[in-house]
Amino acid sequence: MNAPDTAVRISPASTYDVERIRADFPILQLEVEGHPLVYLDNAASSQMPRQVIDRLVRYQTTQHANVNRGVHYLSETATHEYEDARRKVQKFINAREDREVIFTTGTTDAINLVAQGYGRKFIGAGDEIILTTLEHHSNIVPWQMLAEEKGATIRVVPVDDAGELSIDAYEKLFNAHTKFVGVMHVSNALGTVNPIKRMIAFAHARGVPVLVDGAQAVPHMKVDVQDLDADFYAFSGHKMCGPTGIGALYGKTAVLERMQPYKGGGDMILSVTFEKTTYNSIPHRFEAGTPPIAAAIGMGAAVDYLTAIGMDAIAAHEHELLEYATAQVSRMKGVRIVGTAARKASVLSFVIDGVHPHDVGTLLNQEGIAVRTGHHCAQPVMERFRVPATSRASFALYNTMAEVDALVAGIRDVQKVFA
């Protein structure tokens, strides 16, 4: 209906040129405390390239109206662009059908949708839900709320000293009462890449559905939900170079059609009387009210951007950064890396002897270096490793080796202050 978006300036077959990629991100030109910004807080939220920003502006200035039911030009245009964004997300994660993609406000909203829409209908008293020690709070608290309401029990997969799940322990947790599994693909606190394909296969062999929190995986590696055979897969736009306030829940058609709606309101219905409401088909029955239209279209533009570069190329670049940073930090006296799994994505959590992580973050900020400090919404992980918090550097497609060097130099400067 409209001219195609401006393409990213890199073809999938080209040599990975991080400087050309960085040129797409206006915020990376920023200075903080008189220093060039070194942005290493990508696990919390990545930055947006100009292509996504321009797409948002184009929608707001030439295409904006409410979606669905409108017969005028702008409403039809907005509806087309919104649904086109859904198709882009479908292709990006290789869902079988576009109706298996539900737009949400983010990963947390998506998990709550499953807990309420599936859990409240199919989980009852005496049933058991399996989670892991590595989970983000957003994949713990909704299940705790459900378990308390229904009289169900949560069982937890332990993690070893490297930050890897005990798969033997996971398998032993299953019994006749097991009704659901929730597991993250990549740990936001440690970077551990969990063997979810194996975990899903084991659960399915026992008739148990699995939800995967993919917030930290989708931005950093190629994800194929059909290959994984996940029943549900949740992720967020703002961690993959898109806007905040948007995310997606993938769900298998057969499972989604059995679920009850999570929210009631406009557009999730076919007909309403005071006697009875008939719900709309999927995915619309789970998208009540006016959706985040601009954000969804922006997320589609982010998918275009990442696809043009190539997820395999992004993963390889970030792996080199992580290996280099791990080698550098591992050699530093008085610094300990928390999370040393054999398979990791682009997260490096560490503690410095005698220095609280909040002080680390404050001092690094004075050198223009942005890291995340705290428990990372993963307090069970902190308890397992007997630390109140960590400092976390997390890498993205636009980070460089020079920025890793700046981080290492910054850590040395922190140590000097507290010497």
Secondary structure, DSSP 8 states (H G I E B T S, - for coil): --------S--TTS---HHHHHTT-GGGG-EETTEE-EE-BTTT-----HHHHHHHHHHHHHT-S--SS--SHHHHHHHHHHHHHHHHHHHHHT-S-GGGEEEESSHHHHHHHHIIIIIHHH--TT-EEEEETT--GGGTHHHHHHHHHHT-EEEEE-B-TTS-B-HHHHHHT--TTEEEEEEESB-TTT-BB--HHHHHHHHHTTT--EEEE-TTTTTTS---HHHHT-SEEEEESTTTTS-SS-EEEEE-HHHHTTS--SS-STTSEEEE-SS-EEE--TTGGG--SS--HHHHHHHHHHHHHHHHH-HHHHHHHHHHHHHHHHHHHHTSTTEEES---SSB-SEEEEEETTB-HHHHHHHHHTTTEE-EEE-TT-HHHHHHTT-S-EEEEE--TT--HHHHHHHHHHHHHHHHHT-
